[in-house]
């Protein structure tokens, strides 16, 4: 039986990529356990879509694949490779949702998509909530 999901990840293109392929983002659909808790770092997530113009700030010191951006829907961290250029104003070339999923040690969650280049995973909790979780927070 094929599952239907309330909201697909919007940070990468929607076509499935075989797990054997070593790409920066892969559709995985696997169940795992939280090794450590993860608290949400941004209380108001933002979403950017293709063609949105954003003001690009500094690169994130903890997560170097990301830069801080400000746009019409707020501000947050976005992978720099999803933007047309690094500064001062860029156009979004890949949609991205900055929502993070808070988890507690021992939580069982489903990994929907891996973004190896950034070190984050798009996950779904058992109650259906979705968002990004650092790969280091989960049992591999």
C-alpha positions in Angstrom: 0.0 0.0 0.0 1.4 3.4 -1.0 1.4 6.1 1.8 0.2 9.6 1.1 2.0 12.4 2.9 0.5 15.7 4.0 3.4 17.8 2.7 6.4 16.7 0.6 9.8 18.1 1.4 10.3 21.3 -0.5 14.0 21.7 -0.2 15.0 19.5 -3.1 13.4 18.3 -6.3 10.7 15.7 -5.9 12.1 12.9 -8.0 13.3 9.8 -6.1 17.0 9.1 -6.3 18.2 5.6 -5.7 19.9 5.0 -2.4 23.0 3.5 -4.1 23.6 6.8 -5.9 26.0 9.0 -3.9 24.3 12.4 -4.4 23.8 15.3 -2.1 20.1 14.5 -1.6 18.4 11.2 -1.6 14.9 9.9 -1.0 15.4 7.2 1.7 12.2 6.4 3.6 13.7 4.6 6.5 12.8 4.4 10.1 15.5 5.3 12.7 15.8 6.4 16.3 17.0 9.7 17.8 20.4 9.3 19.4 20.2 12.7 21.0 17.6 15.4 21.4 17.3 18.2 18.9 15.7 21.6 19.8 14.3 23.9 17.2 16.7 26.8 16.6 14.3 29.1 14.8 10.9 29.7 16.2 9.4 31.1 13.0 10.4 29.0 10.0 10.6 30.6 6.5 9.9 29.2 3.1 11.5 30.4 -0.1 10.5 29.4 -3.6 12.1 29.5 -7.0 12.5 33.1 -8.2 12.2 34.7 -4.7 14.8 37.4 -4.1 16.7 37.3 -0.8 19.3 39.4 0.9 22.2 37.2 1.7 24.1 37.5 5.0 26.9 35.7 6.6 27.7 32.0 6.3 26.7 30.0 9.3 29.7 29.2 11.5 28.3 25.9 12.7 26.8 24.7 9.4 29.1 26.1 6.6 26.8 24.8 3.8 24.2 27.5 4.9 24.0 31.3 4.7 21.6 33.5 6.5 19.0 35.1 4.2 16.2 37.6 4.6 13.3 37.6 2.3 9.6 38.4 2.1 8.7 35.5 4.4 11.2 36.2 7.1 14.8 35.2 7.7 16.6 31.9 8.2 19.4 29.6 7.1 19.3 28.3 3.5 21.9 26.2 1.7 24.1 28.5 -0.3 23.9 26.1 -3.3 20.1 26.9 -3.5 20.9 30.5 -4.4 22.0 32.1 -7.6 25.0 33.7 -6.0 26.4 34.4 -2.5 25.8 38.1 -2.0 24.4 40.7 -1.5 21.1 39.8 -3.2 20.4 36.4 -4.7 17.6 34.6 -6.5 16.4 31.3 -5.1 16.9 28.5 -7.6 15.6 25.6 -5.4 12.6 25.9 -3.0 13.5 25.5 0.7 11.6 25.3 3.9 13.6 26.0 7.1 11.2 24.0 9.4 13.0 21.9 12.0 11.6 18.9 13.8 12.2 18.8 17.5 13.1 15.3 18.7 13.9 13.7 22.0 16.5 10.9 22.6 14.8 7.6 21.8 12.1 9.0 19.5 11.3 6.8 16.5 11.2 8.9 13.3 11.1 8.3 9.6 13.9 9.8 7.4 12.2 10.9 4.3 15.1 12.6 2.6 18.8 13.0 3.1 20.8 16.1 2.2 24.3 14.9 2.7 25.9 18.1 1.5 24.3 20.0 4.4 24.3 17.3 7.0 20.5 17.5 7.6 17.7 15.1 7.1 14.0 15.8 6.3 12.1 13.6 8.8 8.6 12.8 9.9 7.6 12.0 13.5 5.1 9.2 14.3 2.4 11.9 14.8 3.0 13.3 11.3 5.0 16.5 12.1 7.9 17.1 9.6 11.1 19.1 9.5 14.8 19.1 9.3 17.0 17.2 11.9 20.8 17.2 12.0 22.1 13.8 10.8 24.3 13.6 13.9 21.2 13.4 16.0 20.1 10.0 14.6 21.3 6.4 14.8 22.7 5.5 11.5 
